[in-house]
């Protein structure tokens, strides 16, 4: 959605630094990160995949306060009321 023709379209006429900021601002508007159903405030960083060169984002999450054992990371991409995608990744945290 951040590269679509809607009002959030990344303008190619802007300097690269502004384009990157606009892209990351767009990601914050539509993408949310949760651990065990609790939303985490994250800072997305732009990255290109080292093999495919596909544009993407990463973020780092402090998990030191999690309970040991099974946890769940969920990423939600919300485009509107009934239009969303969700990915969940279960993981074990060992202290």
Secondary structure, DSSP 4 states (H G I P E B T S, - for coil): -TTSSSTTPPPTTS-HHHHHHHHHHHHHHHEEEEETTEEE----EEEE-TTT--EEEE-----TTSPSEEEEEEEEEE-SSS-EEEEEEEEEE--
